[in-house]
Amino acid sequence: MSNPPFEVFWYQGSAPFAQKVLDAAAQGARRAQENWLAPLPERVKIYVYADAQSMQSALSTQGWIAGHASPAYGALYVTLPDTPSQTTEIRRLVPHELAHYLLYQQTGDSGYHNIPAWLNEGLASGVELSPNPDYAIALRQAADDGRLIPMRDLCHDFPNDASGALLAYAEAASFTQYLLQRYGRSTMHALITAYAEGLGCDAGAEYTLGEDLDHLTRAWQANSLHAGQWSQTFQDMLPWLLLLGGIVLSLVVGAWLVSPKT
């Protein structure tokens, strides 16, 4: 089934299923354009596997990977089994892999491979129509336990184990979203260009954003993580604060009622 520039190939599922894949690709392309002025995609073939084993066997990918982009071949590969969460996975995986394709189209082969891993995956996560809810949980737990991965350590590779990769993806998504909200899509486009032209992980950030990666990381944690922790702490304490306020108010009113009147 096709809806230019997208064409989907599948062997299990109905026509409405394929239409959902096409719709998710079109929406993901629009979101990428909104987030970093991504180029309009050329012809993109989307191959849908019904189970993870089939895709992993065909592509020789790691066991926990459910999607893969091959920009050089103009193709996306996604695993979308027939489960209750299938629609959610369509809205997550298809835009995510499409973002990698668009970044490759924008930067070329050498430029694409020079983009830091945190930015590459952060941008891809940012266009997901149904973001992974486990990201927020992983971030909060890591922040509470002091286990956050330094962003410098996510410049080239992500951890190979599933739990470490989950945290890396969560950090990349949150950090990139923070940069997007702070600087805007034109600056994000300029940051991608700086990396594509060969600047290093820290040099590209300092050249485009005016701060090195360490300063940006601390600002992100202060504004996006610690602020969220205080908000959650306040929400947890709110019932007790209201109870305490009621007790204090009762004592004040009681004292006023029994005090001598002149």
ZIZICOR-V253665 format. One record per run of one state. SS is the DSSP state (a for helix, b for strand, c for the rest). FROM is the first residue (numbers start at 1). TO is the last residue. If there is no record, write none. Layout:
BEGIN
((SS FROM TO) (SS FROM TO))
END
This chain:
BEGIN
((c 1 1) (b 2 3) (c 4 5) (b 6 9) (c 10 14) (a 15 36) (c 37 43) (b 44 49) (c 50 51) (a 52 59) (c 60 66) (b 67 70) (a 71 73) (c 74 74) (b 75 79) (c 80 85) (a 86 114) (c 115 116) (a 117 126) (c 127 133) (a 134 145) (c 146 150) (a 151 154) (c 155 161) (a 162 183) (c 184 184) (a 185 196) (c 197 200) (a 201 209) (c 210 212) (a 213 258) (c 259 262))
END
